Amino acid sequence: MYDVAIIGAGVVGSAISRELSRYQANICVIEKEEDVCNGTSKANSAIIHAGFDAKPNSLKAKLNVRGNELMDAISEELDIPFTRNGALVVCTKDQDRSGLTILLEKAAINGVPGCRIVEREELLQMEPNVADDVTCALYAPTGGIVCPFHMTMAFAENANVNGVSFFLNTEVKHIQKNENGYAIETLHTDTNEVETYEAKVVINAAGVYADELNNMVSEHKLHITARKGEYCLLDKDAGAHVKHTVFQLPSKMGKGVLVTPTVHGNLLVGPTALDVKDKESLSTTGEGLAFLSLTSALSVKNVPMRQVITSFSGLRAHEDGNDFVIGEAEDAKGFVNVAGIESPGLTSAPAIGEMVAGLVKEMLSLSEKDNFVAKRTGLLHPQTLTIEERNALIKKQPAYGNIICRCEMISEGEILDAIHRPLGARSLDGVKRRTRAGMGRCQAGFCSPRTMEILERELGMSMFSITKNGVGSNIVIGYNKEV
């Protein structure tokens, strides 16, 4: 019997688990994928929004601004790559600049500091590659960029160190109210075993599936639409094409196509916005990628799209009310919804964690731990060391001198750390998200076999059971000749 069961190990569920791990409670996280950060949290714009776009007094506005405020302290505590590079919303000569004035007014109401409108002359000094038709822009200095993988994994690892249990490859099939709280019927997707977990409080952080879980226990139905966004990731040679995150004036479908550097030195272009019925639809299309190339040129000129090294898509959980849905279901006491967490969900995650942990603390009268561990250390990156420090490290631990991924210069030592740390990697994508092995120009063409050999050796896995990203994505399926 758990005090709290959190369903979903994306950035929001993981942030909630970390905040709740401050208290004396028996907590678990149930996740249907093979790793944390496998849904929306792994495929988004990696932006920490300033908060000028959200409707004033909405949950999106309040939690966006609070989440942004928390990022400096959290990135330091949890060792998360984070940079405040600032954001620009550009206006072209064919657009009404009053749209920027409206955003500036929203920024003031929402409490976003430092926002102002810059004219073209100053804008060119900030961003020489803005399109020729751009006349002015809203500048928000508190905007930032982050690694969403490391942000999610940092929350989850820290929660795990503080006693939270994580059940991966565990899909929730049904939730039933009972006298003790809730019975959560699950299917272990890797073994096909059925298991029931019981909890006094259930937190529904299931992303695009949050409406389905709510509708199992409540007559107050939710409806979530999966909104697909396609992206292009460009090589590091293109990473300095812009310094700030460059937005276009937003529409009812979102904040438009952006062009932004990433914390790892690449350039990111996207997303599109298309509502889809299939909540597992992660395909990209020629039309979508062509749209990104055409539309990004309206704000930034000469984007070197020939340097695209990969494309991907993600799904946003759009709720019909166009705001976050956070709180206890009226007719299902102990069932807390954290639903409709689309943009600015990544930014808001730390604040959502605070908010939900506060609610549950009151519900269960929880008391704080004396031994909460607030600090987490991320993977060691030898490239950040001096030559002398790196040589000393390799002498002590030779695995750090064995380069596995040549594109990103990732060593065997880093992969070993990724495997053996709390909630360690169990798949190729698990290693990739933790270390960047496989994220370079060749997109894992060279390093995959060597990474698989390390997984096989370190985890005692058969080569046949190693997957790219969980159940059904096995890499090796047989022999090409008899052995």
N, C-alpha and C positions, 0 to 999 in steps of 0.2 A: 504494500500500500504506500503510495507516494503522496506527499502533501501537495505537490504541484507536478503536473505533466505538461510540458510545452510541446506542441505539435508543429514541427518545422524548424530546421536548423539553417535557415538563411541568416542574413545579417540581423534581421529583426529578432527572430527567435533566439539567436545566439547572444545578442545584446541583452535581451530580457534574462536569459539564463545567467549571464555574468552578474547583472545587478541583483538578481535573487540569490546568487551564491554568497552574498554578503550576510545572509540571514541563516539562522539555525532551522533548516528545513530539509526534508528528503525530496530531492528534485530530479526529474529526468527529462530528457529531450528525445522525442521520437521523430525520426526522419526516414522517409521512404527511399532516399537515394543512398549511394554507398559512401558518401562523404558529406561534410558540411559544405555550404556555398555551392550547391549544385543547380539552383534554379535561377530566379531573377537576379540573385546576388552575384552571380558569376558573369552575367552578360548585360551590362548597362554602361552608362557614360562615364562612370568612375568620377563623378563630380560631387564636390561639396558645395551645394548651392548657398548663395548668400541669403536668399529669402525675399527678394523683391517681387517675385511673380505670384506667390500664393495669395489667395483671397484673404483680406484682412479679417482677423478674429476666427478664422478657420483653424482646425487642428493642424492642417498642413502648414499654415503660417507660423503658428506658435511653436510647433515641434521642429520645424525647419530652423528657425532662428536659434532656438535653444540647442539643437544638435550641433549647429555651426559653432556656437560659443564653446561647446564642450570638446571640440576636436583637438585643440592644442594639447590640453591636459591628457586626453585619452591616447593620442598618438605617442606622447612621451611615456605614459605609464605602460602601454601595451606594445611599444616598439613597432608602430605602424607607419609605413611610408606615406607622408602627407606634406603637401606644399600649398601655401596660400599664394597662388599665382594671379588672382584677380579675374573677374569676369567682365566681358563687354557684350552689350546687346546692341547690335548695329542697325541703323536705319538708312535705307537707300533713298535716292532722289525721287523714286516713284512711290514711296511710302509716306504716311502721315506721321511726322515726328511727335505729334501729340501722344502717340503710343508710348514713347519714352517718358513723357511727362506723367502719364498714368502710372507707369512702373515706378517712377521716382516718388510719386505720392504714396503708392503702396509700400515702398521701402520705408518711408518715414513712419507710416502707421504701424508697420510690422516691427519697427525698431532695428532696422538694418543700418549699421553705421557707415558713414563715409561715401555714400552713393552720390554721384553727380553726373551731369551730362557734359561730354567733351565734344568739341567741334573737330572738324576734319584735320586741321593743321596739327593739333595736339595728338589726335588719334593716330596720325601717320608716324609720329615720333614713338608712340607706344607700340603700334603694329604696322610696320611698313607694307605688309602684304594684304591689308584690307582691300576689298574690291574698289575699283575706280568709281563706282556709283554710290558708294557709302558716303554719307554727308556728316553723320554724327553718331554718337553712341552713348548709352548709359554705362557708366563705369562703377563696378561694385568691388572694392578692394578686398573684401572678406571672402570672396569666392575662392575655391580651392580644388585641388585634385588629390586623389587618394588611390591606393590599391585596394579594390573591394575584396579581393581574395584574402589578403592579409588582415584586413579589417574584420571580416567575418571569422576567420580562423583564430585571430587573436582573442576575440570575445569568447569563442567556444573553448579554446585551450585553457584560458584563464578560469572559465567556469568549471571545466573538468578538473583542473588542479585544486579548485576549491570545493570539490565533492559532488558536482553534478554528473549524473550518469547519462551517457549518450547511447541510444539504440539506433544504429544505422541499418540500412536495408530493411526497414520496418515500416510497412505501409498500413495506415489506419483504414480499416474496412467499415467499422461501425462504432458509434458511441452511444451508450445507454446510461440514462440517469438511474442511480440506485440509492439506497439509504445511506451509503457512506460517501457518496459523491458521484463518480462516473466510472463505468467500466469501458475500457477502450480495447476493442477487438482488433488485432493486427495480423498481418501476414508477413513473415520474414521472407522477403523476395529471393534471397539467395538459397534458402533451404526449403521453402514452401511450408514451413511450420507455422501453425496458428497459435497465437498467444494473446492473453488478455492482461492488460495493465489496469490497475485501479488507482484513482487519484481523487483527492478531495477537491482540487481545483484544476481545471483544464484551461490552458491558454492556447487559443487557436491562432497560430501564426503560419498558416499553411499556404500563403501566397495566392496563386490563382485558384486554388482549391478551397480557400477559406469559406466561401459561400456554401459549398457542399457539406462541410463539417458543421457549420452553424445550423443549416437546415435539417440536420439529423436530430437536433435537440430543441430547436426553437420554432415557434409559430411565426415569429417575426423574421421573414425570409430575407436573405441577402441575394444579390445577383452581381456576379463579377464577370466582366468581359476581359478576355485575354487580348491585350493590345501588343502586337508584334512590332519590334523595332530592329531593323537591320543596320549593321555597322561595317565599316572598312577600317582595318588597322594597317598603318603604313610603317615602313622600316625606320630604324633609328636615324638614318641619314636625312629623313624628312621631319624629325622630331622638333627642330627649331624653327619650323616654318611660321609658327605663331608662338608667342609666349603666354598669352592669356587664353582663357576659354572664350571663344567667340560664338555668341548666340545670334540667332535672328529673332525678329519680333515674334512673340509666341502666338499660337492660334488655339482654338478649342481642342485640338488633338494633342497639344503638348507644346514644348518649348522650341520646336523646329529642329532643323539640322544644325548641329554645332561642329566646330573644328577646334580641337584642343590638344595640347601636349599631354602625355601621360607621365606619371611619376617615374616610369622606367625609361623615358626618353623617346618613346614612339610618338606618332601622330594618330589621332583617332577622329574619324568622320562619321556622323550619324546622329540620331537614328531616323529611320522612316517610322511611320505610324499607321498600322493597319489592324483593324479588329478582326480576330479570327475565332472560329468555333472550336478548333482543336487546341486544347490546352497543353499539348505536347509538340505543337508545330514550331520547330526551330530551323526550318529550311531558309535558305537565302535564295533570292531570285535575280535574274539578269536585270529585270525591270527595276527592282528595288535598288540595286547597286548602281545602275545607270542614273537613277533619280538622285542618289547621294552625290555623284560626281557633278551633275548639272546644278543641283540646288546649292551645294556648298560654295560654288563659284559666285553666288550672289553676295556672299559676305567676305570671302577670302579668295584672292586671285591666285592662279598658278599653283593650286594644290597638286602636288606631284602624284597623281593617282596611279601612275605606272609603278610606283614603289609600294603598292598594296601587297602585303605578305599574307594576309588572311582576311576573310570576312566571316561574320557570325551574326546571329540574331538572338534576342532575348524577349521575354514576355513580361509585360507590366500588368498588374492586377488592378484594373479599372472598375471601381464600384459605381453603381448608378447615381449615387448622391454626390459624386465628384469630390469626396473628402475621405480622410481616414476614418475608419469605424473602429473605435477603441473603447472598450468598456464591457461590463458584465451584461449578458443578455437578460432582458427584463423577466422573461418567463423561464429562465434556466439558471438559477442561482449557482454560482461557482464556475460558470462557463464564461470565460473572458475572451471576447473577440478582439483580434488585432488584424483587421481586414482592410482591403482596398489600399494596401500600402504600395502605391506607385510613386513616381517622382513627386516630391523629393524624399523618398523613403530611405535611401542610403544615408543622406545627410541627417535625417530625423532619427535614425536608429538609436543613437545613444540616448536621446531624449525620450524616445518611446520606451526604452529599457527602464529609465528612471520612473516614468509615469506608471507603467504596468507593475513594476516591482513595488511602488508605493501603494497601488490598489490592493495587491495581494498581501502585502504586509498588514494592512488594516483588516482584510478579510479573515486572515488566519492568526492575527495578533502575534506576528513573528518578532523575534528579538535578534539583534545583530550578533555576529560572531566576534570573538576576541582575536581569532587567528586568521582573519581574511587576508589572503595574499593578493595585493593590488597590482604588483609588478609582473610583467611577462617579458621575456627576452626572445626576440625573433631569431631566425636563422642567421648564423654568421656568414657574412659575404666577404671572402678573402680579397676581392677586388677593392674593398674599402680600406684595406690595410696598407701600410708602407711596405716597401720591398723588404726591409729588415724584419718587420713583424710577420710578413707572409712567409719568408724563409724559415723563421723560427717556428711558425705554426706547422709548416710542412715537415720540418725535421721531427717535430713532436707527433704529428698525425699525418703520415704520408698520403692518406686518402685525399687530403686537400690539394695535393699536387697532381692528382690524376684527373685530367679534364675529360668529362663525359660529353657535355654539350658544347661544341666548338662555337656555335653562333653566339651564345650568351656567356660562354666561358664559365660554365657551371661544373664544379668538381664533384667527384665521388663523395667527398666529405659532406658537402651540402645535401646531397641526396640521402646519405645515411642519416643526417640530422632530421630531414623531412620525414623519413620512415619511422624513426624511433622516438620522436617527440610526442607529447600528449596528442591523442587523436591523429596519429601519424598517417602518412599516405599509404594507400593500399592499391593504387592503380596508377597508370601512366599520367592521367590528368591530375591525380592527386599530387604526384611529384611535380608536375608542371606548374600547378598553381602555387605551390609552396616555394619552388626554386627558380622557375622560369626555364628549366630544361625542356626544350621543345618549343619555345615561343619565338625563336629567332627566324632568320630568313628561310632555312630549310624546313621549318615547321615539323621538327622531330624526325625528319628523314634519316639523319645520321645517328642520333642518340637513342632512339627508341629501343633497339635490340640490347644495347648496353645497359639501359635503365631497367629493362625487363630482367636481365641477368642478375642485377643487384636486388631487385624485388624478390626474385626466386630464391636467392641465397639468404637474404636477411630474414625473410618471413617464412621460409620453408614451404613456399607455394610451388605448385606445379606450373610450368610454363603455360600449360593449357588453361589454367584458371586465372591467369593474369588478364585483366581487362583494360580497355582504354578508359572507361568511365562507368564501371559497375555492370550489373547483370545484363547479359545479352550483347556485350561489346567485347567479347573475347578476341584476342589478337591472333593466337595460334589455334587452329582447329584440326590439325592433322599433320601427317608426314607426307612429304612429296616422293618418298621411296621407302621401301621396307627397311626396318631396322632390327 
